[in-house]
Every structure is written in structure tokens, then in C-alpha cells.
Amino acid sequence: MSRIAIIGGAGYVGLSYAAALAKLDHDVIGLDLDADKVSKLSQGCVPIFEPGLEDLLREGCAGGRLRFTADYADAVTDAEYVFLCVGTPPASDGAADMLHVRAAASSLATYARGHTIVVNKSTMPPGSAHLIADLLEHHRADSATFSVVAVS
Ligand SMILES: NC(=O)c1ccc[n+]([C@@H]2O[C@H](COP(=O)([O-])OP(=O)(O)OC[C@H]3O[C@@H](n4cnc5c(N)ncnc54)[C@H](O)[C@@H]3O)[C@@H](O)[C@H]2O)c1
């Protein structure tokens, strides 16, 4: 089974992915900068309603396959796969605002070690994998390498 970090792991998409991947027996850490949501999730309180999600989260946490943190080093240093699930709200011109994606990719690069497969799950315009790859390359530690994957 794989070690997986989900950036934006307390949001709608990230939380669902975290719970589902833990159900598949992966070792999952949900990383989110919203410390309040992380604290509530760590206590078993689910901030969103999605049928079946609460049971999956409880099962994953109780089985030691799922936990939550607000600490990038804790989440990504040993991760084999990192899913980017941060928000990309519409900017004033209607395009996806990549502010959170840029921040997440830069922080990820700073703390990752070894080889990491980065999976873009956030909604992004075509070609954004190149933007992510450039950010990772710019901020990475000497020992870190990345492969970037885009999924719809
Ligand atoms: N909600 C949906 O049904 C849905 C469906 C398809 C695609 N999407 C796409 O998935 C992405 C996520 O959507 P969502 O609805 O889960 O958003 P959301 O706002 O519910 O969750 C995003 C989370 O990312 C966290 N975050 C922001 N910046 C961060 C950073 N730098 N590091 C760590 N965490 C950070 C936020 O605290 C938040 O908890 C968006 O691009 C959205 O367009 C959403």
C-alpha cells in the first residue's frame, strides 16, 4: 500500500479522496491550512455532509490509516503520492484563480524528499501541469524529484 498526502484534505474533494483512499488500505494524511477543520476532523467531527463519509472517516482513523495535520513537513516528507485538492475559485475574469495551487506546490516542494508523484485534482486550465512542474523544480530540495499527473 502507498503513503499518500492530500493537500486541501479538509475540503470537499480532499476529504472524500482521503476517506476513500484510506478505505483502499493506503496510508493517508489529510493536510490542510485550516487548523480549525483539522482539529475537528482529528476529533472525529466531519465538517461537511456526504452520505457514508463520516463512517469511512471513522473507520480509517480508527484503523490507523488516516489522520489529519496542518503541518507540511509532517504530511509530505515521506509521501509517495501527493494529491493537490486546494480550491481554485473563479477570478474576476472568470478564469480559475491559481493562488492556492501555487502556494501549495511551493510548500510541497520545500518539504518533499526523494521521488514524489504529484496528482493535480484541483480544477485547472489546460497546461497547468507545466506550471506545477516549474514551481516544484524552483522550490525543491536537492534530494527531491517529482512527476506531475493531471486527472479530471
Ligand atoms: N466540490 C466539488 O464537488 C468539486 C468537484 C469537482 C472539482 N472540484 C475542484 O476541486 C478543487 C477543490 O474543491 P473543494 O470544493 O474541495 O474546495 P474546498 O474549498 O472545500 O477545499 C479546499 C481546501 O484547501 C485548503 N487549502 C487552501 N490553500 C491551501 C494550502 N496552500 N495548503 C493546504 N490546504 C489549503 C482550504 O483550507 C480548504 O479546506 C477545486 O479546484 C474545485 O474546483 C470540486
The ligand as an ORCA input file, in Angstrom:
! r2SCAN-3c Opt
* xyz 0 1
  N     -16.637     20.338     -4.617
  C     -16.827     19.666     -5.751
  O     -17.852     18.983     -5.963
  C     -15.776     19.660     -6.849
  C     -15.973     18.835     -7.939
  C     -15.007     18.791     -8.933
  C     -13.853     19.561     -8.830
  N     -13.694     20.385     -7.766
  C     -12.453     21.154     -7.694
  O     -11.644     20.601     -6.655
  C     -10.903     21.655     -6.039
  C     -11.228     21.678     -4.551
  O     -12.612     21.992     -4.394
  P     -13.334     21.882     -2.976
  O     -14.780     22.092     -3.223
  O     -12.859     20.646     -2.274
  O     -12.705     23.170     -2.231
  P     -12.782     23.499     -0.661
  O     -12.674     24.989     -0.569
  O     -13.896     22.774      0.001
  O     -11.438     22.852     -0.092
  C     -10.162     23.349     -0.361
  C      -9.323     23.196      0.913
  O      -7.989     23.575      0.609
  C      -7.436     24.194      1.765
  N      -6.271     24.979      1.343
  C      -6.237     26.151      0.639
  N      -4.966     26.506      0.408
  C      -4.174     25.541      0.960
  C      -2.768     25.348      1.009
  N      -1.896     26.207      0.445
  N      -2.296     24.252      1.667
  C      -3.152     23.362      2.237
  N      -4.501     23.488      2.208
  C      -5.006     24.579      1.572
  C      -8.591     25.020      2.318
  O      -8.388     25.310      3.692
  C      -9.788     24.082      2.073
  O     -10.075     23.268      3.210
  C     -11.301     22.947     -6.784
  O     -10.345     23.181     -7.807
  C     -12.649     22.624     -7.342
  O     -12.947     23.406     -8.490
  C     -14.616     20.445     -6.782
*
